[in-house]
Amino acid sequence: MRRWRFSKGHGTQNDFVVLLDRENTLDMSDDDVRWLCDRRAGIGGDGLLRAVRARHVPEWDGDPDLWFMDYRNADGSLAQMCGNGVRVFVRYLLDEGLATGPDVDVATRAGLRPASVLADGRVRVAMGPVAVGDGAVHVSTADGSEFEATPVDVGNPHAVSFGPPRALDLTRPPAWAPATAFPEGVNLEFVETVGARHVAMRVYERGVGETRSCGTGTVAVVAASQARDGDGDGTWTVDVPGGQVEVELADGQAWLTGPAVLVAYGEVTLPNA
Ligand SMILES: N[C@@H](CCC[C@H](N)C(=O)O)C(=O)O
């Protein structure tokens, strides 16, 4: 019988199961991830964060003593980065006494992500470089809406469509073309302007479906908006269905600030493999 301790947390209602696997002994399968993230049969979450010492991760060549955030989407797939996940991960490490704050460096598949807990409890993460791609990708949603989306790389792939997102049908996966633009899939954001440096968005996440927030998606949306408007560097407010975050852009680098909440600790018995 496999019985694992877990936590459950969220960042602007993008929610995660969190597991501690210090010495990489859990032997977690993709089926385990899917079951843990299942909202009816398991615990439920948009994704899973496994905390493992970086020395056990072959693709990590930085400080081996850091905590590595092994992020999985709810469908079991790996992703390079998760902006809301990093904030929740930092909150988890601090609450569990696994790191000391207010500054915590997190190793991810997209590289090092230095984070700081602010006086108001929010977590600010250095998200690294953001690259807005040339050209456009065609995106269409289930209700028949059509967009020319801007590709943006935030360590993971995004395509940002401009137009009021409220009425879009995101219960079914949007289509995008050409397929060669994103051979490993893409996260799709739909954004509208609310005011000066203030936008609202919805997102359809690769490996998950529509979620109530996506941290890397908010960064992609701000970078695409800045490029479109020819705006200078600065701080933007992004409304998502699950709350609000701040994104700062300066010299092609981004910082993401938002809440990180842990709501439960427990023990879970996994079904037999
Ligand atoms: N929700 C995350 C992004 C998670 C990964 C994404 N679905 C992908 O596959 O790239 C965030 O907050 O950034």
The ligand as a Tripos MOL2 file, in Angstrom:
@<TRIPOS>MOLECULE
LIG
   13    12     1     0     0
SMALL
NO_CHARGES

@<TRIPOS>ATOM
      1 N1         -0.5830   27.1240  -14.5050 N.3       1 LIG1
      2 C1          0.7970   27.3190  -14.7610 C.3       1 LIG1
      3 C2          1.3190   26.7580  -16.0560 C.3       1 LIG1
      4 C3          1.3510   25.2340  -15.9990 C.3       1 LIG1
      5 C4          2.0310   24.5770  -17.1790 C.3       1 LIG1
      6 C5          1.2710   24.6940  -18.4640 C.3       1 LIG1
      7 N2         -0.0200   24.0700  -18.4210 N.3       1 LIG1
      8 C6          2.1330   24.0810  -19.5800 C.2       1 LIG1
      9 O1          1.9100   22.9160  -19.9410 O.co2     1 LIG1
     10 O2          3.0360   24.7590  -20.0520 O.co2     1 LIG1
     11 C7          1.2640   28.7180  -14.4580 C.2       1 LIG1
     12 O3          0.7700   29.2670  -13.4660 O.co2     1 LIG1
     13 O4          2.1820   29.2240  -15.1040 O.co2     1 LIG1
@<TRIPOS>BOND
     1     1     2 1
     2     2     3 1
     3     2    11 1
     4     3     4 1
     5     4     5 1
     6     5     6 1
     7     6     7 1
     8     6     8 1
     9     8     9 2
    10     8    10 1
    11    11    12 2
    12    11    13 1
@<TRIPOS>SUBSTRUCTURE
     1 LIG1         1 GROUP 0 **** ****
